[in-house]
Amino acid sequence: MASASSSSSSIDSNKTIYLIVHGQRHLIDQVKYKLTSKGFKTEKMQMASLDHAGNTGEYVAMIWPPTNSKDIVISEVTDDLEDGASGMGAWATVGQKELFRISL
């Protein structure tokens, strides 16, 4: 059984990746650049919406922490919410499993 690793070798570059920048729109281009360097396709990137969460198996890239961000946290959308899971809007209805982080 494969375990989670800190590499991007298991990503599916044909799946959508939702970007969450906590209102720091000046970081969008930098986030996209870092994601493409890990194998994600620019045309599959879209800004996350509070109205619609990603589907199971898709990805989320969120800058962290929200202020003075240091990392981009890459997670996979899961259908199982963990106890105490948090999110805003529609994102509060899906689970996320952290895969790896990229330094900003």
N, C-alpha and C positions, 0 to 999 in steps of 0.2 A: 504494500500500500504506500503510495507516494505521500510525503508529508509536505506541508506548506513550506515554501522556501522564500528567500529574499530576492529571488530573481524574477524576471519577467518571462521566463521560458515557457510558461504554461498558459499565457494569455491567448485569447482568440481575437485576433486583430479585426475580424469581421463583425464583431459585436459593438454595439453603441457604448460609449463611455460618457457619462454625464459629469459636467464640471460644476463644482460648488466653490465659489470664491468669496463667499460672505460679503458681497458688495464691493470687494476690492478688484474692480474691473481692470485696473492698470496691470494686474498680474496675469490676465488671461493669456496673452501671447507667450509669456514665459512658461506658464503651465503647459500650454499646447506644445511648445518646443521640447520641454522635458519629457512629455508623454510620447512624442514621436520618436525620441531617442531610445525609448523602451519598446518600440514596436507598435504602438497604437497609431491608427490612421486618422489624419486630420479630418477627413470627411465623415468619420464616425463619431466625432466629438460634438456634443451639444450642451448648451447651458442647461443646468437642472432647473426644473420648474416646481413650484410648490403645489401645482395643480395635478401633476402626474409624476408618479415615481417610476423608476426603471422596472423592467421585467426581470424575473429570475434568470440568472446567468449573465446579465449585463453588468457593466462596471460603473463605479463612481470614483471620481478623482476629486478630493476635497483638500483645500489648503488647511493646515493646522499648525498652531492654534489660530482661531479666527482673526485675532489681532496680532501683529508682529509675527506673521507666519514664517515657519522654518521648514516645513515639510509639505509634501503632497502625499496624502494617504490614499492608496489605491485599494478599493474594496470591491467585492463581488456582491451583487444583489442576491439575497437568499429569500426563500419564502417562509422561513421560520424566524419569528421575532424572539429575541432573547429577552429574558426578564430584565426589566429596567432599560430596554432599548429606547433610545430617544431620537427624535428627528422633528423636522418641522413640516407642516402641511402633509401632503400625500406621502412624503418620505417616512413619516412616523408609522406607516402601515406595512413597511417591508423591513426585513432583516438585512444586515450587511455583515460580511465576513472580511476582515482586513487581510489583504494578500501581501502587500509590501509598501514601503515608503520610499520616496525620492526626495533628496534635499533640494530646497528651492535655491 
